[in-house]
Each structure stands twice: as structure tokens, then as C-alpha cells.
Amino acid sequence: PALRLISVGRIARKMFVRSILAAAIAASAYSAAVPAPAGSAAPSLAPAAAGAPRPALRLKGGQAEIGDDTKIAVFSKKDRLSMTLSDFMRERCIEKPDDKDAREMECIMNGVQAACRLIADMVGKAGIQDMTGLAGTGENVQGEEQKKLDILSNDVFKDKLAKTGCMAYLGSEEEDEAIHIAGKHGGNYVAVFDPLDGSSNIDAAISVGTIFGIYKAEGSKSFPLVKGEKQVAAGYCMYSTCSILMVSLGDGVNGFTLDSSLGEFVLTHPNVQMPKRGKIYSTNQGNLPQWSSGIKEYFDTVTNGKGESGQKYSLRYIGSMVGDMHRTLLYGGIFMYPADDKNKDGKLRLLYEANPMAMLAEQAGGKASTGTEDVMKVAPRKLHDRVPIYIGSSEDVDECLKYVNKK
């Protein structure tokens, strides 16, 4: 049955291509034949004069060229020839054949993408496989009720990273303490992660994601608490209308979209550069009454078009840092979660939310600050430390900080 299906698919594809070619040839015969009548805004659709030469049809790459100017997309080999994340990592190893770190990072990223594929599948099927709602296990160490998918995603991410043979420690939002990986699977790297950021959105089928950061353990006998600037890799995977894995290995940011027919993440966003300024701000504005007068003034200024850019800013907020940061990374603007009376140290976790996102932002040309210092320069005191964060386009962050620090 599977072979029969593949054959039917190929036949349908050939028929579709042939119909496009036939339409293209017919259109070219009409459009090339007779000049438009005087004073007419549109070309004549009169048929070609008898004996008039018919424009040549040439197939070139993924398009049909008709005559000198007309090009019509007919087919594409992109889905089979694209660079996958596996290819991308393998290429790095080929460029540095004697680099053990490159090969270990390839193993780690294989584990990451395997976990993300499984989580993407679970998120997509959550509503039909009874994976929505609370798990009934009570609160996690953050004081948050755990969803079923929080626990499942955490188990998947732990399992796939542990099996890479490269991990010494794993630190997760869903775990009270860091996990030590010993024995034959033990390695020299640390992974910190939020397995399912924005999981409160799951029951409403709104985008969620996974955030992760990777750094070296350097032979530490206990879970190493190091600054974000020591990260050797960071990224997130957004599970939405499609699943997109954004990754930085310290030399830029690249995005890979999951092609479910291939089971591979395909390079779709090479060398991402964040605009220096946007016109969107993203924050939980319901907390505005608890924020400082400086932040309130900033919002009043930019929403009325009186800021440095002169543009009126709009609010866009999903409630999943991954979703909000993905938009900010591509469109520019600013995402923020300031400290307030309820969360005096901020709400977002330093190690597995703020630091990985800060690395991505900075590698894409943006900035990330706590309001007083760069996010990745903050020395963590424990696994679940929290910080305020202002992150996004460099000029937007700089402008916002002038208000945050206003006396």
C-alpha cells in the first residue's frame, strides 16, 4: 500500500507539472503574438497570427523560461537538495576533521533535534491523545502547576541528551536539582533547558517551544554555575503552524524548519540578522501598574509615536517567550519582562531562558540586558535564578534602558 501511494503521488506530481507547462505554453502563445491596441492598458489576448514563430520553452533549474523575459516556476528540487541540520553539523566536522569539540557538538545537536521532533509530534497530537490539561502531580520547583506535556517533554529532552554520551549535567525547569550523568554516557558538557516554554497555551493550541543552552562542564565535580557568556551553543524550537529550530553555535544564528515528510530540520533562515529597530513591543502589559514610572513613561512615549524612531509602536504578546522572541528576532522590536513588586528579581529564569535567548539575540546583532548589565554577564547563584530582561533590537533596547534607569 505504501509503494502504491508513492506511485500515485509521483503520477499526480507529473500531471500537475505537465498542466502547468501546458498553461504556460498557451499563455506565452497569446501574450507574445499581438501588441496591445493603442490606448489599451492591458495586452491583447488575440491569438497569434498564422505562421508566427512560437516562443521557445526551456526548462532551467526549477522554472520554465518562455521567450526572453517570461519565467514561470514549474518544479523545485529544493525539498530534496536543501541543507538539513544534520548536513550543517556534518559540514562543520568536515571543515575541522581533528576538532573533537565539533564532533561532540554534532552529537549534541543530533540529540536536540531528535527531542524536538518528538515534542513537535506530541504537541501536534496533544488534543487527540489526551495530553492536554494538568498532570495532577502538583507544583514544580517554580511553584507552577505541571501540565502533562511539561512532564513528557522534560522526559524526552533528558533522554535524548543523556544518550548523546556528551553530557555531564542536565538542568531543567521541571527538576528541583541538576541531574548528573555518569558512567558510559557521561561527558563534558552541561545542558540547561526549559522543555516546554509557554505550556499554559497548550490547551488553546497556541504556539509553545523548547529553549536550551549548552556549555562545557570543564571537569567540575558539581553542577557548574557559570555566566551565559560561557555558552558554546544555544537555541529554541518553536512548535506552531510549523516547527522551527533556531540555533547559534557562536558564529551567527541559523533557523531550520521541520519537514515532516523527511523527518529532518531543513535550513530556511540562514544567517539571521535582527533589524536594528522595530515597531513592536512584547510584554505582559497587565503588570504595568506594578512597574516603575520610567517604564510607564517609555510605553506612553513609543505608543504615541514620540520615541526616537518617530513611529507608533504596537503591542504583540503571546505569553510564550519562544513565540514572542521568534517574532522579535525576525521583525525587530523589544521583548521585556521587568522586575515588579511581585517578582522583585524578575520572572524569567537566567540559565535556561534568559541566557540562551540573549546569546541568540546578540549573535543576530541585538542586545539583552537586565536593566543594569548585560544578561550574559550575570553570575548565577543557583539553577533556578531569575532576572529581569529587556531583549531585542539594539536601538530599541538602548532607548528603553534610558527610561528603565531614569531617576
Secondary structure, 3 states (H helix, E strand, C coil): CHHHHHHHHHHHHHHHHHHHHHHHHHHHHHHCCCCCCCCCCCCCCCCCCCCCCCCCEEEECCEEEECCCEEEECCCCHHHHCCEHHHHHHHHHHHCCCCHHHHHHHHHHHHHHHHHHHHHHHHHHCCCCCCCCEEEEEECCCCCEEEHHHHHHHHHHHHHHHCCCCEEEEEECCCCCCEECCHHHEEEEEEEEEEEECHHHHHHCCCEEEEEEEEECCCCCCCCCCCHHHCCEEEEEEECCCEEEEEECCCCEEEEEEECCCCEEEEEECCCCCCCCCCEEECCHHHHHHCCHHHHHHHHHHHCCCCCCCCCCEECCCCCHHHHHHHHHHHCCEEEECCCCCCCCCCEEHHHHHHHHHHHHHHCCCEEECCCCEHHHCCCCCCCCEECEEEECHHHHHHHHHHHCCC
